[in-house]
């Protein structure tokens, strides 16, 4: 979010970023879930879903410590020219739409891919919810890191990277605990 936008317009821009990212993520999720159903691929079992998540988590842990393997994505930033070509609200909508679809921008986590596959397997609406959640959470982090930062992009990116050092280890702990809680809820012995 650009520091040049102030006051109520800044709130509008933050809202547009978030809604646009959640909407594009939801639309992609809906398409993936519908495609999964149309091709008639069987729904993943809980064990397979856990295996996919474990593989993604392993990839993330490896990436966190060794910088490889890098998640599949375009590895290009959203075009900065949009902020110069369009008014802030239009630029925010375009930025959010692209950021809501993980692989269209640089990604630091394999979890998007795991969530996309598991979500698509569960159904079109479930997959849309997964996509919307990704977009909304991604924008919450971006907007949160941008609040109060009135400096250049390099400083904002450094702030995001520092927050990643806290968030990634928290995910490493939360994912296995979440799966164990899910297993207890569904009564599966693993």
Secondary structure, DSSP 8 states (H G I E B T S, - for coil): --TT--HHHHHHHHHHHHHHHHHHHHHHHHHHHHHHHHHT-----HHHHHHHHHHHHHHHHHHHHH--S--SS------THHHHHS-HHHHHHHHHHHHTSGGGS----SHHHHHHHHHHHH-HHHHHHHHHHHHHHHHHHHHHHHTT--S-HHHHHHHHHHHHHHHHHHHHHHHHHHHHHHHHHHT---
